[in-house]
Amino acid sequence: MGTRTLSARISANLLSRYILAVLSALFALLVCSLIEPFLGIAGCYLLIFLPVAVSAWYCGVGPSIVAVVIGLTGATVGFAPNTHSFVRPNLDSSISMLVFVLCSFVVILLGEGRLRENAALHQAQGELELRVRERTADLDAANGSLRDLSTRLMRLQDEERRRIARELHDSVGQTLAALAMNLALVRSDVERLSKIANALTDSESLVRDMSTEVRTISHLLHPPLLDEAGLSSAIHWYGDGFAKRSGIKVEIDVPEDLQRLPAELETAIFRVVQECLTNIHRHSGSPVARIRVSRHDEHVDVEIEDKGRGISPEKQEEMANAGTPGVGIRGMRERIRQLGGTLDIQSSAKGTLVKLQLPVVDTDVGDALGTTPVAAA
């Protein structure tokens, strides 16, 4: 890298290339004038060949020829400019000069080839870097599109849950209510027939159970309290129902005066609470579950904790894919990430703690995205 940088700096300026060639050749001649008695003519030619090689390697053809000319001139005057007159070269000097010229010619050709290869390599490197930047930009655009699609899918999923909950309540629920009234009328006419009355009583019980089940499913898909009364009421309602169904004591620490949050934040927090309580019931064996929600100026913190057996690291991924209503911790992580928050799971032999933090903005996220929460009746 250092050699390429030096070569690039020298090659960038034509004058600097000639200056380097001239100075290196003159320096070699100066050294030769001092040590010629010790090296001999052949050694001096070898010494002045070095600046020629340097010029050919870094400076190009023109500066290299200048270095050769200076070297030959120095050899002609006896390697001591301005002190000796021109002398007629003997046989040894002529052979050394011929070898010097031939070697210089070969080195200049090799250096020129190397410079051209370097230029082609730099050009190819520049083109490669340009293509890498283009591919990186394309990849960033594709990742952005994927994140937008993920956000859109989650928003559509919530809207579909609201629609199904509304349809179950308004359509199926009303039909079952009408059927119950009809059965009650029939029962009043056939009470004298005990067997038929018992069957009708049993049918009415089944209808009531079915109506309750439909109502429960509708509320679990999207509790109307979440839209009508806010996150605090929805968590208390779900926690009380979960405690009755599972036998697990649920301790809820949610301020009753908790201010309303953006719709998507409330939905995300409620889904995480649902998923965590389901996992506590299925996997932890904990007799108690604690839910804490606290609101700060710029973010809201949520903690769900149990005192169960804990989970091993290799089981966390399996747990993240399980749970009702069909959205695991992995999906919750993606939802929380899209909202700019964090979801952290800490587990040991003493229990598991799920910590959630979401930033709070003034504008309702649902309104900002062009969606309006639908309150279930």
Buried (B, 14 or more C-beta within 10 A) or exposed (E): EEEEEEBEEBBEEEEBBBBBBBEBBBBBBEBBBEEBEEBEBBEBBBBBBBBBBBBBBBBBBEBBBBBBEBBBBBBBBBBBBEEEEEEEBEEEBEBBBEBBBEBBBEBBEEBBEBBEEBEEEBEEEEEEEEEEEEEEEEEEEEEEEEEEEBBEEBBEBBBEBBEBBBEBBEEBBEEBEEBBEEBEEBBEEEEEEEEBBEEBEEBBEEBEEBBEEBBEBBBBBBBBBBBEBBBBBBBBBBBEBBBEEBEBEBEBEBEEEBEEBBBBBBBBBBBBBBBBBBBBBEBBEBEBBBBBBEBEEEBBBBBBBBBBBBBEEEEEEEBBEBBBEEBBBBBBBBBBBBBBBEBEBEBEEEBBBBBBBBEBBEEBBBEEBEBEBBBBE
